[in-house]
Amino acid sequence: MIHMLQSWIDIIFPPSKHCLLLRTFSVEAFQLFYRPQKIGTVQILSEYNIPAVQSAVAACKFENNQTAAKLLGGLLSLWLMELPKVKTIFIPIPLHRKREKKRGHNQVERVLKNLPDISFHHIVCNKLLIRTHDTKPQTSLNREDRLDNMKNVFTINKRQLKALSSCKRVIICDDVLTTGATLRAAKDALWPHLPPDTELICLAWAH
């Protein structure tokens, strides 16, 4: 009955190829694509050339697909289980307000909101880092232009700095690492405001 209902829904609202692929995965099955590695100073969770990972990133970003967000959150939970249990603040890379209004969501925030329960205190702080310029999409630029595109693009909402006062670890999160320019710019904006001895980690779901 459920499969029949889904078939009718698919006729009325045809699913994307990303959606069809992701339906075949549970969170546990998708965790087989967990490929943790460090690229420079950025922690990576998986590889973008894996079709299912690529579909999850695209579906979460462009289709606001909740299944994709949960699957990517499952990868993140594996990595978090390996970390010391200290108070942690997650900061998603923000979109410019115009782009977020047009898209209707921030895909990195969606993953963090679908994060399974973890065994240490944590909060998602999505108003601390502000994107001041509506930059060109990084995927449309070459390496040199990507680096230049992200110069001084982030600032800090000083009214939100209290959130950092007692944190031990800050994790800046993005979906895909290319040149690392976006995460580097976010790190540069945030670093001067961190309390002493706070660990700062840059993280991307895939590379």
C-alpha positions in Angstrom: 0.0 0.0 0.0 2.8 2.4 0.9 4.7 1.6 -2.3 1.5 2.2 -4.3 0.9 5.5 -2.7 4.5 6.5 -3.3 4.1 5.5 -7.0 1.1 7.8 -7.3 2.9 10.7 -5.6 5.9 10.2 -8.0 3.5 10.5 -11.0 2.1 13.8 -9.7 5.4 15.1 -8.4 8.3 13.4 -10.3 11.3 13.0 -8.1 14.7 14.1 -9.1 17.4 11.6 -9.9 19.1 12.6 -6.7 16.0 11.8 -4.7 15.5 8.4 -6.4 19.1 7.4 -5.6 19.0 8.5 -2.0 15.8 6.6 -1.3 17.8 3.4 -1.5 20.0 4.3 1.5 19.4 4.2 5.2 21.5 6.4 7.5 23.6 3.3 8.4 24.1 2.3 4.8 25.1 5.8 3.8 27.7 5.8 6.6 29.7 3.3 4.6 30.8 6.3 2.6 32.5 7.8 5.6 36.0 8.7 4.4 37.6 11.1 7.0 40.7 12.9 6.0 42.5 16.2 6.4 42.9 18.5 3.4 45.3 21.2 4.6 43.7 22.5 7.7 40.1 21.3 6.8 38.6 18.1 8.1 36.7 16.2 5.4 34.0 13.6 6.0 33.7 12.0 2.6 34.6 12.2 -1.1 32.4 14.2 -3.5 33.1 11.8 -6.4 31.0 9.1 -4.8 27.7 9.4 -6.6 25.5 9.0 -3.5 27.4 11.7 -1.6 27.3 14.0 -4.6 23.5 13.4 -4.8 23.1 14.1 -1.1 25.0 17.4 -1.3 23.1 18.5 -4.4 19.6 17.4 -3.1 20.2 19.1 0.3 21.5 22.3 -1.4 19.1 22.8 -4.2 16.0 20.7 -3.3 15.9 21.2 0.5 15.7 17.4 0.7 15.3 16.2 4.3 16.5 12.7 3.6 19.7 14.1 2.2 20.2 16.2 5.3 19.7 13.2 7.6 22.2 11.1 5.5 24.9 13.8 5.7 24.1 14.2 9.4 24.9 10.6 9.8 28.4 11.0 8.4 28.9 14.0 10.8 27.8 11.9 13.8 30.5 9.3 13.1 33.2 11.9 13.2 31.8 13.6 16.3 31.9 10.3 18.2 35.7 10.3 17.9 36.1 13.7 19.5 36.6 14.6 23.2 33.3 15.4 24.9 33.5 19.2 25.4 31.1 22.0 24.8 30.9 22.6 21.1 29.5 25.4 18.9 28.7 24.6 15.3 28.7 27.6 12.9 27.3 27.0 9.5 28.8 29.0 6.6 26.1 31.6 6.0 24.5 32.5 2.7 24.0 36.1 1.8 20.4 37.2 2.8 19.4 37.6 -0.9 20.6 34.1 -1.8 19.0 32.5 1.3 15.7 34.2 0.6 15.7 33.0 -3.0 16.7 29.5 -2.1 14.5 29.3 1.0 17.1 27.6 3.3 20.7 27.2 4.2 21.8 23.7 3.3 24.5 23.5 6.0 22.0 24.5 8.7 19.7 21.8 7.5 22.3 19.1 8.1 23.1 20.4 11.5 19.4 20.5 12.5 19.2 16.8 11.4 22.2 15.8 13.5 21.5 12.7 15.6 21.8 13.0 19.3 25.4 13.3 20.4 26.9 12.8 23.9 28.2 16.3 24.6 26.6 19.7 25.0 26.4 21.5 21.7 24.6 24.4 20.0 24.2 25.6 16.4 25.0 29.3 16.2 23.7 30.5 12.8 23.6 34.3 13.6 27.2 34.9 14.7 28.9 34.9 11.3 27.4 37.3 8.7 28.0 37.2 4.9 28.3 40.9 4.0 28.6 40.5 0.2 26.5 38.6 -2.3 29.4 37.0 -4.0 29.5 35.0 -7.2 29.0 31.3 -6.8 32.4 29.7 -6.2 31.7 26.9 -8.7 31.6 29.5 -11.5 35.2 30.7 -10.8 38.7 29.5 -11.3 41.0 29.0 -8.3 42.5 32.5 -8.3 39.2 34.2 -8.7 37.7 32.0 -5.9 40.3 33.2 -3.5 39.7 36.8 -4.5 36.0 36.4 -4.4 36.0 35.6 -0.7 38.2 38.4 0.6 36.6 40.2 3.6 33.3 38.6 2.8 32.4 37.7 6.4 31.9 39.8 9.5 30.9 39.1 13.1 27.6 39.9 14.8 29.0 41.2 18.0 25.7 40.8 19.8 26.1 37.1 19.5 29.6 36.9 20.9 28.3 35.8 24.3 27.7 32.3 22.8 31.5 31.9 22.6 32.3 32.8 26.2 32.4 29.3 27.6 32.9 27.2 24.6 35.9 24.8 24.3 35.5 23.9 20.6 34.1 25.8 17.6 33.4 24.0 14.3 32.8 26.0 11.2 30.9 23.9 8.7 30.5 23.9 4.9 29.2 21.4 2.4 31.9 21.0 -0.1 35.6 22.0 0.0 37.1 23.2 -3.3 40.0 25.7 -2.8 39.2 26.2 0.9 38.7 30.0 0.4 35.3 30.2 2.0 36.3 28.3 5.2 39.5 30.3 5.4 37.7 33.6 5.1 35.2 32.5 7.8 38.1 31.4 10.1 39.9 34.7 9.7 36.8 36.6 10.6 36.1 34.5 13.7 39.5 33.8 15.1 40.2 37.2 16.8 37.0 36.8 18.8 37.6 33.3 20.3 38.4 32.9 24.0 41.9 31.7 24.8 42.5 27.9 24.4 39.4 27.4 22.2 39.8 24.8 19.5 38.7 26.0 16.1 38.0 23.4 13.4 37.0 23.9 9.8 34.9 21.1 8.4 33.3 20.1 5.1 31.0 17.2 4.3 32.9 16.3 1.1 35.9 17.2 -1.1 
